[in-house]
């Protein structure tokens, strides 16, 4: 089975998650093709893939714009295929904020019209050493 993995990332954590998913898919004997949504080219034919995984990080309560645009542009094809959406956010790490993380996914699906076969909430990375106190 040919699987497309497309990701949107700001700090690289979602890229690592997409790469890990590709390793697992290949270990199961399938083809995995990874694309960064910020560098997509017009010739990408999603119809050539049996399954599609999109992964996007959340910043300021919204998923990556490039993934949102991808989902809107390909909504009909995505809704007709086996698909998964991985939402990467800090609230996903907190048991008490699980509803907040799910809310991001619900808003994404309402905005895009794409209803993935599966969704997964994953915790993002918070790199305290890369931020100053302001």
Protein Blocks (a to p, Z undefined) as FASTA:
>chain_A
ZZddddddfkommmmmmmmmmmmmmmnopacddddfklccfklcfklpfbdcdddddeeh
iacfklmmmmmmmmmmmmmpccddddddfklmpmklmmmmmmmmmmmmmmnopacfbdcd
ddddddfklpcfZZ
